[in-house]
Amino acid sequence: MNFRKQPDRDMAQPPDLSVSFCGITLKNPIIAASGTFGYGVEFEDVVHLHKLGGLVVKGLSREPMIGNPPPRLWETPAGMLNAIGLQNIGVRAFVEEKLPMLNAMRATAAKQEFAVFANVFGYTAADYVEVVRVLNDGEGIAGYEINVSCPNTADGGIVFGTDPRLLDEVVAAVKRVATRPVIVKLSPNVTSIPQMAKVAEQAGADALSLVNTFVAMAIDVETRRPRIANVTAGLSGPAIKPIAVRMVYEAFRAVKIPVIGMGGISRAADVAEFMLAGATAIEIGTANYWDPCATETIAEEMLRWCVEHRVERLSTWTGGVVL
């Protein structure tokens, strides 16, 4: 027997799944997360990209990086550990090689646009600034997602996103040169998400995205060695979802800028839950490893979910949790 809630009658018109933030309008709130979707071009033959709201490309650095040695991935009972080490081709190669391919793909999508966001990271504030300067000359980028979960090598290795002073410094520096909206991707490995959200907002962030992965570790009891060559790694997937929902809720209540939520999303109901907590849009990451078609599948499921739950305009759900 099917116990799912069914509509009382057919809706007069299809639900409106579009969302807007920072002057950017997406056809739906589904965004493929950085580090799980390559540069987007790798998924051209797997996913109908124009069915997504957008995608965030792999983190881009000032110079190419080879990443950490293997093993770099380990599946946990309810998630995944990863320590890829931010492997990437470098920002200049992205602008010269990958970005034109993405723009060509969108040009053939019959005007069904999908937004492209560039994820940016560095080990000094100057690194972030230089990457953004190069990206400013690239066409077809909707905004920059600034990954502040990196150690600042110029300040003793303290992670930018865990120190209010350093977070303020890097966000302000990026904002001074950025020609597009700046989304700050917050680290969850802090005592107070509201505090860091406010710091980012006051430094000029146009939006926030959270959460990044949680620092974690796994050990092989047979060999007594860490499962990951880097020893520690980032935990993602369904295991972190309730914590991520809480942090999105706290950030939404602390700031006036939009919040993009992520952390263990694997179905339409998860999207709705994050939006009720305060997310304007969401990003899907780890699910892409289990099913390369996850983003498109969830986007299609979202439409059916809205019909079944009589949701005419999905954007009205943002921050709608009933307390």
Secondary structure by P-SEA (a helix, b strand, c coil): cccccccccccccccccccccccccccccbbbbcccccccccccccccccccccccccccccccccccccccccccccccccccccccccaaaaaaccaaaaaaaaaacccbbbbbbbbbbcccaaaaaaaaaaacccccccbbbbbccccccccccccccccaaaaaaaaaaaaaccccbbbbbcccccccaaaaaaaaaaaccccccccccccccccccccccccccccbbbbbcccaaaaaaaaaaaaaaccccbbbbbcccccaaaaaaaaaacccccccccccccccaaaaaaaaaaaaaaaaacccccccccccccc
